[in-house]
Amino acid sequence: PPPTRWRESRPRGDTPCPAKPSPPSCSSCPSRRRPPAPPPPAPPPASEKPAKPALPPKPACLDAKGGCPGWEAYTYNDGIKAYNAQLGPYRTGAEAYARKLKAYADGSMAYANCEMQSMQ
């Protein structure tokens, strides 16, 4: 009768092949173990976004050929000085908010890359 198993079909005197070691599970393989993905970052609150100061209203007499009367020119000039004084704090707040937005964007990209690598 023909042999039913492979081992029976090999000639006598041959040494059997060593058993293949089973591959280690991913959790026991340090090169394949990935740390859990960090939680997605939270965006900075919109309430922290600084409000841009408003320009003072431009008097119509500025475009007129004769110019503005003294009191109107002085009032507009005072409004421009106040506006310029508000720009410094606004710029500081806007730069801080922009840094938070950049950190949020960078963190989001790192999170997305980590999630994509975990699916490979």
C-alpha positions as CSV (number, residue, x, y, z in Angstrom):
1,P,0.0,0.0,0.0
2,P,1.2,3.6,-0.7
3,P,2.4,5.5,2.3
4,T,-0.2,7.7,4.0
5,R,2.1,10.2,5.6
6,W,5.2,12.1,4.3
7,R,7.5,10.8,7.0
8,E,6.8,7.3,6.0
9,S,7.7,8.1,2.4
10,R,11.2,9.3,3.1
11,P,13.9,6.7,2.9
12,R,15.4,5.3,6.0
13,G,18.6,6.8,7.3
14,D,17.5,10.4,6.5
15,T,17.4,12.7,9.5
16,P,14.2,14.5,9.9
17,C,14.2,18.3,9.4
18,P,14.2,20.3,12.6
19,A,10.9,21.7,13.5
20,K,10.4,25.3,12.5
21,P,10.3,27.5,15.5
22,S,7.0,29.3,15.8
23,P,7.3,33.1,15.2
24,P,7.1,35.1,18.4
25,S,3.9,36.9,19.1
26,C,4.0,40.7,18.4
27,S,3.8,41.5,22.1
28,S,7.0,39.5,22.9
29,C,8.9,40.9,20.0
30,P,10.6,44.2,21.1
31,S,11.3,45.3,17.5
32,R,7.6,45.0,16.6
33,R,6.1,46.3,19.8
34,R,4.6,49.8,19.4
35,P,3.7,52.0,22.2
36,P,0.0,52.9,22.3
37,A,-0.9,55.9,20.3
38,P,-1.1,59.1,22.3
39,P,-4.5,60.7,22.6
40,P,-5.2,63.2,19.8
41,P,-4.3,66.7,20.9
42,A,-7.0,69.3,21.8
43,P,-7.1,72.5,19.8
44,P,-6.5,75.7,21.6
45,P,-9.8,77.3,22.7
46,A,-11.2,79.9,20.4
47,S,-11.8,82.1,23.4
48,E,-8.0,82.6,23.6
49,K,-7.8,84.0,20.1
50,P,-7.1,87.7,20.6
51,A,-9.4,90.3,19.0
52,K,-7.8,92.6,16.5
53,P,-8.2,96.2,17.5
54,A,-10.5,98.3,15.3
55,L,-9.2,101.2,13.4
56,P,-10.8,104.5,14.3
57,P,-13.3,105.7,11.8
58,K,-11.8,107.8,9.1
59,P,-13.4,111.3,8.8
60,A,-14.7,112.2,5.4
61,C,-12.8,115.5,5.5
62,L,-9.5,113.7,5.1
63,D,-10.2,113.0,1.5
64,A,-11.6,116.5,0.9
65,K,-9.5,119.1,-0.9
66,G,-9.6,121.6,2.0
67,G,-8.7,119.1,4.7
68,C,-10.1,118.7,8.2
69,P,-10.8,121.3,10.8
70,G,-8.3,121.1,13.7
71,W,-10.6,119.4,16.3
72,E,-11.5,116.6,13.8
73,A,-7.9,116.0,12.8
74,Y,-6.8,115.9,16.5
75,T,-9.6,113.5,17.4
76,Y,-8.6,111.2,14.5
77,N,-4.9,111.4,15.4
78,D,-5.7,110.5,19.0
79,G,-7.7,107.5,17.8
80,I,-4.7,106.4,15.6
81,K,-2.4,106.7,18.6
82,A,-4.7,104.6,20.8
83,Y,-4.9,102.0,18.0
84,N,-1.1,101.8,17.7
85,A,-0.9,101.4,21.5
86,Q,-3.3,98.4,21.3
87,L,-1.3,96.7,18.5
88,G,1.6,95.7,20.8
89,P,-0.5,93.6,23.2
90,Y,-2.5,92.2,20.3
91,R,0.7,91.1,18.5
92,T,1.9,89.3,21.7
93,G,-1.4,87.5,22.1
94,A,-1.6,86.6,18.4
95,E,1.9,85.2,18.4
96,A,1.1,83.1,21.5
97,Y,-2.1,81.8,19.9
98,A,-0.2,81.0,16.7
99,R,2.3,79.0,18.7
100,K,-0.5,77.0,20.3
101,L,-2.0,76.4,16.9
102,K,1.3,75.2,15.5
103,A,1.8,72.9,18.4
104,Y,-1.8,71.5,17.8
105,A,-1.0,71.0,14.1
106,D,2.3,69.2,14.9
107,G,0.7,67.1,17.5
108,S,-2.2,66.1,15.2
109,M,0.3,65.1,12.5
110,A,2.3,63.0,15.0
111,Y,-0.9,61.4,16.2
112,A,-2.1,60.6,12.6
113,N,1.3,59.1,11.7
114,C,1.3,56.9,14.8
115,E,-2.2,55.7,14.0
116,M,-1.2,54.9,10.4
117,Q,1.9,53.0,11.6
118,S,-0.2,51.0,14.1
119,M,-2.3,49.8,11.1
120,Q,0.7,48.4,9.2
